[in-house]
Amino acid sequence: MAAKRITQSAINWAALAERVPPHQKNLFQAFKAKSDQYLRSVLKNPEKAPEINWAFYKSKVPVAGMVDEFQKQYGALKIPYPPDTVSTQIDAQEKELKVEIEKFKQESNARIAELKKELAHLSALIPFDQMTMEDFRDAFPEQALDPINKPTFWPHDPEEQLDHVVKDSGHSGH
């Protein structure tokens, strides 16, 4: 299998840069610079190794047959291009991640729809600075003070009420 000459980077750097978080831009720039440096070092070398002038060596080397033996061994030398053993694993990982990404997108879209409903509800309310206690009770019945059905003690915090249960945090305060 003949080696394929690298002519340009296969990475779409602009698309990748859009996805890099701001706090990692310097790491991304360093990675891109290293990749570009590698590509330049590969491109500065010729595609093929220069031809050896065997006749020149035959005329200069006094040992008979030595250059012919080197030429035969050099001609028989084949350096194989490394086989691609990980592309199938990467493709499988990509397929798994695409499923996870689609699931995350659907869950996110559901959350967005719920939050849009909540935002529409909040936008439809009277501004809080213009609300009366009755308006607040109508808008948020679970949070409003209800002295008749659910009497509370001042300062009306959940921690100060008779039915409050202390949640064990796993460590003692003392």
N, C-alpha and C positions, 0 to 999 in steps of 0.2 A: 504494500500500500504506500503510495507516494505521499510525502508530507505536504500538507496544504500550506501555502505561503500566507502569512498574516499580512494583510494590507491595511487594515484599519481595525479599530476596536469594535467588538460586537456589542458593546454596552451602550445603551442610550443614556448618556450621562445627564442630559437635560431632564428627562423623565424621572431619573433616579434622584436628582437634586431636588425636585419638587416634593418628594416624599421624606426627605431628611428633616428631622426636627431642628429648630434653630440652635439648640444647645449642642448639637452634634455636627454643625456645619464645618468646624475646623477639622474634625476627624475625617469627614467626608472629603474635604479638599486635600488632606494629606494622603488619603487612600487613592484619590484620582491622580495626584502628582506621581505617586509611586507606580501606578498602572501605566501612565503616560511615559514615564522614564523606562519602564520595561519594554513597552512597545517601540520606543525610539531605539533602544539598544538592539532589539531584534531586527529592525528595519535598516540599521546602519551596516549590517553584514550582508554579503551577497546571497542571493537565493541558492546558488550552487557553490560548492567549494571550487576554488580555481583548479584548472587542469594541471597535472604534473607533467613536466617535460622529461619523459623517461629517456629520450635519446641523449639529452644533456648529461644525465647521470651515468648512462652506459659508457659515454666517452670519458668520464672522469673517474669512475670507480674501477680499480685495477682487477678486482676479484671477478672472474668470469661467472656468469649466471646469477650473481647476487642481485643485481637490479631486476633481472627477469623474474626471479623468485619473489622479490618485493612487489613487483608490478602484478604478478599473478595473485598474491595474497591481498593486495589492495583492491584489485578488481573483484575478488570474491567476498570482500567485506561488505556486508549489508547491515546497516543499523536500522532495526525495525522502529517504525513509528509506534509509540506506546498505544496499546488498545484502550478504547473508551469503556471503562468498567463501571462508571458511576452515573452516567446519564440516565439509565433506566431507573435507578434509585431516586435520582433528583426528580424525574418526571412523575414517579409514583408519589413522592412527597408533595409535589406541586398539586397533583390531583386531590390529595387529602386536604391540603391547605385551602384549595378552592372551595371544597365542600364546607369547611369550617368558616371561611370568609362569607360564603353565601348565607350560612346559618346566622352568623353575627350580623350581617346586613339586615336580614329579616327581623331579628330580634331588635335591632336598633331602630328600624322603621316602625315597629310596633311601639317602642318606647317613645319615639318622636310623635307618633299619632296621639298617644296618651297625653304627652306633655303639651301638644298643641290644643287638645281639648281642655286641659287644665288652664292653659294660658288664655284661651277664649273665654272660659268661665271667669277668670280673674279680670280680664279686660272688660267684661260686661258688668262687673260690680261697680258700685259707687266708690269713688276714691276713698281710701281709708281716713283721710283727714276730714272728709265730709260725712262719714258714717255715724249714725247714732248707735247706741247699744242694741237697739232692736234690729237695726239693719245688720249688725255684726252677727247677732243670734240667728237671723234668717239665713245669712250667707254661710256661717260656720257653726252649725248647731252643736257639733261635738266639742268645740273649743269654747263656746260662749258660757258665761256664768248663768246658771239656772238655780236660783235660790229656793225655788219651790220643790222641784223634782230632784235636784242634786245639790243640796246645801253644802257649802264649803266653808272652811275656816280661813280667816285672814292669815297670811297674805295670798291665799287662793292658789298656791303652788301645789303640784301633785305630791311633793314630799311632805307637806304639812297636813295632809288629810288623813282621817282615821282609817280608811281602807287602803292606804298606801303600803305596798310590800317592798321591802328593801331588797334589791338584787345583790347577791353575793358577788363581789368583784374578784374573789380568789385570794385576797390578802387583807390582813387586818389593818386598821387605821392607826394602830399604836405600835 
